[in-house]
Amino acid sequence: MGQNKMVRAILAGLAGTVVMTMLTYMAPMMGMSEMNIPGMLSDFMKMSVVVGWVAHFMIGIGWALVYAYFAVEKIPGAPWQKGILFSLLPWVLMQMMASPMMGMGMFFASSSAPMMMVIGSLLGHIVYGAVTGAIYGSPKAASTSVPKP
């Protein structure tokens, strides 16, 4: 992976994670359940919430690197559409693996509001994907080296 491609992926994943996180904190204002991802991660790991925050951002950046390295050239559409389509993969894995690991069952079945949690999670992942894809841009732009002055 070229350095420019990696830097773009990291920045895109960082931005996507920031926007997704902002959405999770706005969820209660939209009638949805609170989705405190860093808190859930820290509870699961039995560690400080700071570790939950670090893990949350590492996951977001990690998925952006997977997107840049393995998926962006294989998914059709505009950059933001590619990002949305890709974001369905981490969303499904979250529902089928991470949610049960954190004690909430598949598709949040053991939570107090499973449907709202699933919909909120899907919306968060779609927003993450759209932002990550839009910021990462096209594969051609990502592989172009930055001209030196």
N, C-alpha and C positions, 0 to 999 in steps of 0.2 A: 504494500500500500504506500503510495507516495505521501510525502510529508504534508503537502497541501491538502490532499484528500483526507488524511487523518485529522488535521487541524479543523477542516470544515466539518467533518463528522462530529468531532468533540464539541465544537461550538453549537452545531445544530442540535445535538442531544442535550446539551446544557440548556439551550433556549426552550426546546420542547418540554423538558422536565420542569422548568420554571413556570411555563404557561399552564401545564397540566396541574401543577401544584397549586397555582392560584385558583384554578377552576375547582379543585377539591375543597378549598377553603370557602368558596362562594356557594358550594352545593346546598348548604342549609338554607341560604337565602332564596333558592329556587325550589324549595320543598323537598329536597333530597336528603338522604342520610349523610352525616359527617363522614368524610373519608380521609382520616389522618394517616397517610401512608407512612411517613417517618415514625409516627407513634406505633403503628401496627408492626413495622419492621423491628423497632427497638424492643417491643414487647415479645415478639417471636424469638429474637436473639437473646433476650434477657440481658440487654445492655442499655447504656445511656441513650437518650433520644438523639444526642449528637451523632452517635454511631448510626442510628436510624436515618438521620438526614444524609450522612455520607453515603450509606448504602443506597438510599433512594436515588441520589444523583449518579452514583456509579452505575446503577442499573440502567438509568436513562441514557447515559453516555455509552454504556456497553451495547445497548440495543441500536443506537445510532451507528456505532462502528460495524455491527453485524449488517445493518441496512446498507451502509456504504460499500462494504467489502463483498457481500454476497447477494444482495437483492436489487439494488437500484437499477442495474442494467437489465434485469430480467422482468421487471414490472412495467407494464405499459402506462402511459398517461403523463400528465404534467407533473412536475416535481411534488407539488402538494398532494396530488392524487396518489402518486406512488407511495408517499409517506403514509397516507391513510390506509391503503391496501396492506402495506407492510405491518402497520400497527395492529392489525387483526391477529397476527401471530402472537405477539406478546400478550394481547388481551386473552386469547383462548388459553394460552399456557398459564396465565395468571388464574383464570377461572378453574382450570382443571388440576393445577399443581399447587400454586402458591396459596390460594384461598384455603384448600383443605389442610395444607401444612400449617397454616396459621390458626387452625381450629374452627374455620367458618364453613367447612364443607364445600363441595363442588358448586360452583356458581352461587356462592354465598348462602347455600341452603340453610345453614344453621344461624344465620344472622337474623336480626329482628325485622329486617325489611329486605328480603332477598332480591325481589324484582328491582327495587330502587337501587340497590347496591350494584346489581349487574348492569343496569342501564347507566348509572353514574360512572361505573368503571369503563364501559364501552365508550361513553362520551369523552371521558378523560383520555383514553388511548387514541381516539380519533383526533382529538385536538393535538395531542403529542405528535402523532404521525403527520398531521398537516403542517404543523410548525417545523418539525424536524425536516420533512421533505422539502418544504419551501426554502428553508435556510440553507440546507445542503445543496440544493439546486440540481442541475443536470449532471450526469456523469462526466460529460465533456468539460463543463465548467470546473468540476471538482478536480479533474486531472491536469488542467492547465496550470503551468507553473506561474507564480506571481513574478511579473517583470521587475527587475532591479533598476532603481533610478540611476 
